[in-house]
Amino acid sequence: MAKKQIIVQHLECDGCGRKNYTYRRNRIHRQDKLELKKFCRFCRQHTAHKTVKG
């Protein structure tokens, strides 16, 4: 039986490269990378954020 582990991943800004947000997800249901348009407080604008490990 597979374990349903919740993974905490960071969302990294495409503009400045800083890790601004964390995202918790289920390993079984979501295996693809996530890309969201979120507000970056360092760039002071809405930019694309992608998931990275660690």
ZATIMAR-961051 format. One line per field, with one value per residue (C-alpha): x, y, z; residue number from 1; residue in one letter. Coordinates in nm, 3 decimals, decimal comma, padded with zeros to 5 digits. Layout:
px = [X_...]
py = [Y_...]
pz = [Z_...]
nr = [NUM_...]
rest = [A_...]
This chain:
px = [00,000_00,141_00,194_00,005_00,276_00,222_00,517_00,605_00,749_00,856_00,729_01,011_00,963_01,066_01,160_01,401_01,446_01,350_01,139_00,831_00,558_00,524_00,280_00,164_00,041_-00,038_00,224_-00,026_-00,273_-00,026_00,295_00,342_00,508_00,285_00,298_00,090_00,076_00,135_00,245_00,618_00,691_01,051_00,962_00,644_00,438_00,250_00,487_00,485_00,596_00,707_00,764_01,120_01,255_01,371]
py = [00,000_00,336_00,606_00,929_01,167_01,538_01,712_02,073_02,245_02,603_02,834_03,031_03,361_03,368_03,734_03,749_03,378_03,404_03,146_03,334_03,077_02,719_02,467_02,140_01,866_01,497_01,285_01,052_01,303_01,566_01,454_01,738_02,072_02,359_02,709_02,989_03,362_03,514_03,847_03,879_04,129_04,172_04,244_04,427_04,277_03,963_03,709_03,338_03,113_02,753_02,468_02,377_02,117_02,210]
pz = [00,000_-00,105_00,153_00,098_00,199_00,197_00,037_00,112_-00,192_-00,245_-00,517_-00,677_-00,859_-01,226_-01,205_-00,912_-00,829_-00,462_-00,282_-00,162_-00,104_00,019_-00,122_00,038_-00,187_-00,196_-00,371_-00,540_-00,684_-00,806_-00,972_-01,220_-01,154_-01,056_-01,203_-01,052_-01,105_-00,761_-00,616_-00,546_-00,271_-00,387_-00,753_-00,642_-00,924_-01,019_-01,175_-01,252_-00,966_-01,025_-00,782_-00,689_-00,448_-00,102]
nr = [1_2_3_4_5_6_7_8_9_10_11_12_13_14_15_16_17_18_19_20_21_22_23_24_25_26_27_28_29_30_31_32_33_34_35_36_37_38_39_40_41_42_43_44_45_46_47_48_49_50_51_52_53_54]
rest = [M_A_K_K_Q_I_I_V_Q_H_L_E_C_D_G_C_G_R_K_N_Y_T_Y_R_R_N_R_I_H_R_Q_D_K_L_E_L_K_K_F_C_R_F_C_R_Q_H_T_A_H_K_T_V_K_G]
